Amino acid sequence: MKKTSQEKLYEAALELITAQGYENTTVLQIATKAGLTERTFFRKFKNKADIFFAGGEQYSQMLLTKMKESKANNPLANNPLAIVLESYFYAADFFDEHRERTVKRQKIIASHPDLEERELLKQSKIEELLVEYLLTAYGERSARLAVRLARAVYSVAWEEWLENDADSLHHLLEKAIADFNELKNY
């Protein structure tokens, strides 16, 4: 399958920034490495940072779609936390399939404060979208708690996954949920 120019630029950016650092990598270098022009780069992205956030909309849509499917496939499901967690399992499977790219991206983001801040803002926006969806069937407190608790559990698994290449994110999420359930009964 032929890669899009956006995918080529993303892969070039990952490779170059991993090797040279974020500050030492130019847009021209990324475009050249991708076999494209600087002009093509700027048709796809406003700046170098945008490369790492272009998939945010797709990610949030992936989570929302899975939440809708979960609710539709189990009309008796009355637990908003379970609905959100199921969508995170779906995301975990996606990231397990794209582990190398994802870990490189996260290391780049962690290396630059502006990128970290933008990542936090992206996560906050995604959480609000998930809350909005849950508000169609649940009260505000339940919706917010479900999203925030699910995000906290997922974050624990995510952080461990980034540091530990011996286990899948899916499995680590299962373990985090088990630990959460144990803490609830503490």
Secondary structure, DSSP 8 states (H G I E B T S, - for coil): ----HHHHHHHHHHHHHHHH-STT--HHHHHHHTT--HHHHHHH-SSTGGGGTTTHHHHHHHHHHHHHHHHHH-TT---HHHHHHHHHHHHHHHHHHTHHHHHHHHHHHHT-HHHHHHHHHHHHHHHHHHHHHHTTTS-HHHHHHHHHHHHHHHHHHHHHHHH-TTS-HHHHHHHHHHHHHHHHT-
